[in-house]
């Protein structure tokens, strides 16, 4: 019976991990994808603009 108590924690962790992966995969895309993509694009544009402004100010 020691083998059962030795196998339970890894099996439980594997089940929760598989559940986590399934949840992540299911939450990708869908009707919220465009909104998430737009938010990421806006953040990248702000970071790029800030980087370019910093370069111009340092060069002046």
Number of C-alpha atoms within 10 A of each C-alpha: 5 6 7 8 9 10 10 11 11 11 11 11 11 12 11 12 12 12 12 12 11 11 11 10 10 10 12 10 11 8 9 10 12 11 10 12 12 11 12 12 12 12 12 12 12 12 12 12 12 12 11 12 12 11 11 10 8 8 7 5
